[in-house]
Every structure is written in structure tokens, then in C-alpha cells.
Amino acid sequence: SEMCIRDSSYPTTFNAKPAQIVVSKDVRKRMQTEEALRQSEFRYRTLIEQMPDPVLVFDGTEILYMNQATVDFSGFSREELKAQSVLKILASEDSATLSQRIDDFSHGRSPEPDQIKYKKKSGETVVGEVHAYHTEFDNRPAQIVVIRDVTKRFEAEQVANQFRMDLEKRVAERTQALSDSEAQTRLLLDSTAESIFGLDLQGRFTFCNPACLESLGYQTESHLLGRKMQDTFQCRDKNDPNNPEIENRILDALKRDENCYVEDELLWISEDNNFRVEYWSYPVRREGKITGAVVFIRDISAKVDIEQEKSKLQHQLFQVQKMDAIGKLAGGIAHDFNNLLSIVIGHSEIMLRNTRPHDPFFNCLLYTSDAADDLLCV
């Protein structure tokens, strides 16, 4: 087999004569190893040179190596880069942050990747994501920095963040508006004297106002919500309150998806708790589909009592007016009758003066005059 020999000679003296010592050494494996190292270095250097991301190797602030992407990224030539420090080359807008990172590298600390703004030679600002690692270069400790241009991603993130902030603001404003609207609606519901409640398609209570709770005899919403309306109260005929078989017009209108108005019915909760009401029911729709109904109930017991009292007073007034008319009629008749009686009495007295006691008509005239006089005194 072939060998690669490296000879080394050294002058010496042998048997009192000048001589040379020659040492021969097979260095083939060493040369193969060195060639492999050179090839490996060439491949890695070629790989790094072809990387699209800037790669810098530096010791402190002195640049030891840079790839072509670093030249393209910074806008400086290689000669300009070699003559400047890392801080000056990168010309970062976040110089304090960059200085802190370099100090971390110098003291053996490896911070997490970060985004830093840089200014190119042309003055253009770009955003780079910095990755840094400890390494050895030319047999001395060094730091290797890889910078990835994330300007477009950064701008997209800025737009996305701005959009998100605007969206969150609009959502917050809308939420506040809905909250204010809900509070206003709730205030109106809590302030009205009418009982207002909602029903789902199964006839269960979904919401109610305080007036509804009070009228139905409940303390809190939790005791009423979820209960079926037909299990809570019934609407009965005011003229036949003992008949519970009357049609439930609210649920019937809900099934038919129609409005409903009833002027006067008896709301029956129990034998001791029932009162006259009028009510309205309207279907509630969401996206064109009926989801339930909202019902307004007004207690008209006081109104009915007032109308009954008014009717009673009107009847009494009619009786008084009738008696007054009868009195006036009787007075008129009596007056006319008195006039007639006065004539009868007057004529009777005239005829008595001209009639003798033994005359056959004398007693009749006397009786007629006395009878008319008696009637006149009544």
C-alpha cells in the first residue's frame, strides 16, 4: 500500500563525526483528516454564504466573519463593514437593547431571540429577528449572530394588531352600548306597573319584571323562571270563574305565531288570589323564526270596581230622576185636579144658594160640595 512519508532531519554527531538524524513519519491519516476538515469547512462556509439571512461572527465588537447576506442587508461593502464595529454597522434604533444583548453575549449569557429595528446605509429602517449563539472561531471564543429580516411580518403584525385593537375597541363600545341598552330596558321593565314576562315555545317563563313577581306572588326570578305558565296561573271566564276549561289564548296565539289581545278575563292563581286583567301577547322572532312570546298583563280590578261603582251611581241617579219625574207629574196632575175641584166647589156653592133645603137636588149638591172640599184638602 502507498504511504505518505514526511521526513524530518536534525544535525548531530556520530562517532565523533558530523551526521544527520532523519525521522520518517507516515502522515497520510493526518493529511486525510486535514483535507476532510478543509472540505467540511468549505461546505459549511459555502452553506453560510448562500444563506439568505445575515450571519456575523464577532469577538466583542470586532467582526471576524460575515456572509454576503450581511453585506446586502446592511448596504455596506465588506471593506466598510470590516472597518466598523458591530453597533455602528447595525445602526439599530434600539441601540440600548442591542448593546445589552452584546453585553449578554460577552458575559456568556444567551438571551431569547428578539426583534430589533435597524437602519441600513440608505437610511431605510428594517426589522430583524436576532438569534445569537456562543461558538469558537479561529481557536478563540466568539459569538455568532443570525439576523432574519422580518420587516414584512412585523408590518403585517402591526396591521393585524391595529385591526385587533380597533376590533376590540368596537366590541367594547358595542358591548357597552348593549349593556347600557340592557340597563335602560331593565330600568323600564322594573319601573312599569304592568306585569311583563317572556315565554319560550314550550310556554316556560324566560324573564319577568318585578310587577309580574308581585302579582303572581313570587319573591325572586329564580322561583319563577323555567316554570310553565299553565302551572302558575289560568285565565278564566269572568262570568264563569269555576270553569277552568277555557281556552288558553296566550299559548294558542303563540302556537299560531299571532298577536293576541283580551280585554277582560279573570287571572286565576288560587281560590284566594284572582283578579280581573286585560293582556296582550306578541310573538318574538329571531332571524325570521319564532322563539317565544312577550306578554303584557294589566290588573284592571280597580278599573272594574270603578266602573261597577259608576254603574251603581248611574242606576241610583236614574231612580232619583225617575222619582223626580213622577213627583213633577203628580204635582202637575194635582194642580190641574185642584183647579177642577175648585170649579166644582164654586158651582156647587152657587147652586146651593139658589136651591131650597126641601129641594130634591139640595142634598146631592151639598154632598158634592163637601166631597170636593175633602179632596181639595188632601
Residue pairs with C-beta under 8 A, 6 or more apart in sequence:
2 28
3 26
3 28
4 26
4 27
4 28
4 31
5 24
5 25
5 26
5 27
6 24
6 25
6 27
7 22
7 23
7 24
7 25
8 22
8 23
8 25
9 20
9 21
9 22
9 23
10 20
10 21
10 23
11 18
11 19
11 20
11 21
12 18
12 19
12 20
12 21
13 19
48 55
48 67
49 67
49 68
51 67
51 69
52 69
53 69
53 146
53 147
53 148
53 149
54 66
54 67
54 69
54 70
54 72
54 73
54 74
54 128
54 146
54 147
55 65
55 66
55 67
55 69
55 70
55 144
55 145
55 146
55 147
56 63
56 65
56 66
56 70
56 86
56 144
56 145
56 147
57 63
57 64
57 65
57 66
57 135
57 137
57 142
57 143
57 144
57 145
58 64
58 86
58 142
58 143
58 145
59 137
59 140
59 141
59 142
59 143
60 102
60 106
61 85
61 86
61 87
61 102
62 85
63 81
63 82
63 84
63 85
63 86
63 89
64 137
64 138
64 142
65 137
66 78
66 81
70 81
70 147
71 77
71 78
71 81
73 120
73 126
73 128
73 147
73 149
74 81
74 89
74 90
74 118
74 120
74 121
75 120
75 121
75 122
75 124
76 84
76 89
76 121
80 121
81 89
86 102
86 145
87 95
87 98
87 99
87 102
90 98
90 116
90 118
91 118
91 119
91 120
92 98
92 116
92 117
92 118
92 119
93 116
93 117
93 118
93 119
93 125
94 116
94 117
97 114
97 116
98 116
101 111
101 114
101 116
101 130
101 132
102 143
104 110
104 111
105 132
105 134
105 143
106 143
108 134
110 132
110 133
110 134
111 132
113 129
113 130
113 131
114 129
114 130
115 127
115 128
115 129
115 130
115 150
115 154
116 127
116 128
116 130
117 125
117 126
117 127
117 128
118 125
118 126
118 127
118 128
118 147
119 125
119 126
120 126
126 149
126 151
127 149
127 150
127 151
127 153
127 154
128 147
128 148
128 149
128 150
129 147
129 148
129 150
130 145
130 146
130 147
131 145
131 146
131 147
131 148
132 143
132 144
132 145
132 146
133 143
133 144
133 146
134 141
134 142
134 143
134 144
135 141
135 142
135 143
135 144
136 142
137 144
189 196
189 209
190 209
190 210
192 209
192 211
193 211
194 211
194 296
194 297
194 298
195 208
195 209
195 211
195 212
195 215
195 216
195 296
195 297
195 298
195 299
196 208
196 209
196 211
196 212
196 294
196 295
196 296
196 297
197 205
197 206
197 207
197 208
197 209
197 212
197 224
197 294
197 295
197 297
198 205
198 206
198 207
198 208
198 284
198 292
198 293
198 294
198 295
199 205
199 206
199 229
199 250
199 254
199 292
199 293
199 294
199 295
200 206
200 291
200 292
201 254
201 290
201 291
201 292
202 228
203 228
203 229
203 230
203 251
203 254
204 225
204 226
204 227
204 228
204 229
205 224
205 225
205 226
205 227
205 228
205 229
205 232
206 225
206 292
207 221
207 225
208 221
208 224
208 225
212 224
212 297
213 219
213 220
213 221
213 224
215 297
215 299
216 224
216 232
216 233
216 269
217 269
217 273
218 224
224 232
229 250
229 251
230 248
230 251
232 269
233 267
233 268
233 269
234 244
234 246
234 248
234 267
234 268
235 246
235 248
235 249
235 250
235 262
235 265
235 266
235 267
235 268
235 277
235 279
236 243
236 244
236 246
236 265
236 266
236 267
236 268
236 274
237 243
237 246
237 265
237 266
238 264
238 265
238 266
238 276
240 246
241 266
241 268
241 274
244 268
246 265
249 260
249 262
249 281
250 260
250 279
250 281
250 293
250 295
252 260
253 259
253 260
253 281
253 283
253 293
254 281
254 283
254 290
254 292
254 293
257 283
257 290
258 283
259 280
259 281
259 282
259 283
260 279
260 280
260 281
260 282
261 278
261 279
261 280
261 281
262 278
262 279
263 278
264 276
264 277
264 278
264 300
264 304
265 276
265 277
265 278
265 279
266 274
266 275
266 276
266 277
267 274
267 275
267 276
267 277
267 297
268 274
275 299
275 301
276 299
276 300
276 301
276 304
277 297
277 298
277 299
277 300
278 297
278 298
278 300
279 295
279 296
279 297
279 298
280 295
280 296
281 293
281 294
281 295
281 296
282 293
282 294
282 295
283 290
283 292
283 293
284 290
284 291
284 292
284 293
284 294
285 291
337 375
338 376
341 372
341 373
341 375
341 376
342 376
344 368
344 369
344 372
345 369
345 372
345 373
345 376
348 365
348 366
348 368
348 369
348 372
349 369
351 361
351 365
352 362
352 365
352 366
352 369
355 361
355 362
355 365
356 362
